[in-house]
Amino acid sequence: MKRFDTQTVHLSKKKSNTIDSKITPIYQTSAFKFKDLDDLESFYQGEKDYLYTRVGNPNTDELGHAVAQLEGAPSGVATSSGLSAILVGVLAVAKQGDHVLASTDIYGGTYQLLAHELSDFGIDVSFVNYEDLKEVEKNIRSNTKLLYSESVTNPLLRTESLKNVVELARKHDLKTMIDNTFATPYLCQPYLEGVDLVVHSATKYIGGHSDVTAGVLVGHEDIIAKARSKVVNLGTNLSPFEAWLTCRGLKTLSVRMERHVNNAQYLADSLKEHQAVDRVYYPKHVSERGNGAIVTIDITDSCDVDTFFKSLSWVNIVPTLAGVETTVSYPLSTSHRALPEEALKELGITKGLIRISVGIEDKEDIVKAFVDALDQSYMK
Ligand SMILES: *Cc1c(COP(=O)(O)O)cnc(C)c1O
């Protein structure tokens, strides 16, 4: 019999290998154990999958594989956030001395990463308007390695012509990377259109419940293998519990998206009619299943923005998107606040611009909340 102090450390042990839980358990462990040196060697021979959680873990692998499958890609890796997925994706195809050509209207955090951090790695990044692919082509340099854009952009919801971007990239022997966070594989599968790397902030629709920060990168096996080694060496792995939660959320992606998308279309159509709304941004022809779950509105100068936000009753201001609850965000003071005035003007980020992440509530309640707030803030 071991003494008390030893028992407290060694008591809790897995009972048996015959427990067949319906759901993958959470492998909340930083490392995996080995019976003897031969057993340890078997990891290095590729016969055992797991050694140390930063190097690999069943829960994070489950997430990477699941998203890869939904995107129609052979391989995927989960990371600590959407941004770290973008980082390891870029580092898998570009190194010191290389150039990345990115779209101007990308997510604010991605802009910060590409514009201000990658230069410290010696990777040059420039930005160009992807609406004009001739302009994109003119900006390709001899050291360009990657074209980077988003399938549906934030917050003005421009949809990328993936086919044309892929064609341009192939002509110049470049890789392509597309952020598919807003569209999700429910609406759009860039890999199947020839895109090399598809990235997700799984913090958004993949997880879907606003309770995790996570990222996933999927694509060709060889590039994902490189990205995976970046995850291991930079330490941008996802935790097992976060991966487990994200996998749980992912199971309902289809039913959530179906409702999100229908509600968003209904809201976009309804707000178009309102006198206080100058413009409704909502994509067209994204997919046969619908056009996304984000609606961006530009309210007129005769509306008091402050009163509008205060009048939104149960709809909260939240600087993220894609939860089951309808929320609003204000790009000017959150995602795009770091941008200079000129860039804001060029991108169309105005004082009246409000991004709505349409939830899965009853669509009539959602419309009512916005119509009431618009009515109350409109100064006739
Ligand atoms: C949120 C978001 C990101 C960044 O993801 P994090 O999980 O916050 O790191 C990247 N791209 C898009 C389109 C996003 O919405």
The ligand as a MOL file (V3000), in Angstrom:
LIG
                    3D

  0  0  0     0  0            999 V3000
M  V30 BEGIN CTAB
M  V30 COUNTS 15 15 0 0 0
M  V30 BEGIN ATOM
M  V30 1 C -12.8150 36.4810 -36.1930 0
M  V30 2 C -12.1930 36.4000 -37.5330 0
M  V30 3 C -10.8250 36.1140 -37.6770 0
M  V30 4 C -9.8860 35.9570 -36.4960 0
M  V30 5 O -10.2120 34.8410 -35.7610 0
M  V30 6 P -9.8700 34.6730 -34.1920 0
M  V30 7 O -10.4630 33.3600 -33.8730 0
M  V30 8 O -10.4660 35.8230 -33.4730 0
M  V30 9 O -8.3820 34.6880 -34.0910 0
M  V30 10 C -10.3190 35.9770 -38.9600 0
M  V30 11 N -11.1240 36.1600 -40.0450 0
M  V30 12 C -12.4260 36.4480 -39.9290 0
M  V30 13 C -13.2390 36.6190 -41.1580 0
M  V30 14 C -13.0140 36.5740 -38.6750 0
M  V30 15 O -14.3140 36.8640 -38.5760 0
M  V30 END ATOM
M  V30 BEGIN BOND
M  V30 1 1 1 2
M  V30 2 1 2 3
M  V30 3 2 2 14
M  V30 4 1 3 4
M  V30 5 2 3 10
M  V30 6 1 4 5
M  V30 7 1 5 6
M  V30 8 2 6 7
M  V30 9 1 6 8
M  V30 10 1 6 9
M  V30 11 1 10 11
M  V30 12 2 11 12
M  V30 13 1 12 13
M  V30 14 1 12 14
M  V30 15 1 14 15
M  V30 END BOND
M  V30 END CTAB
M  END
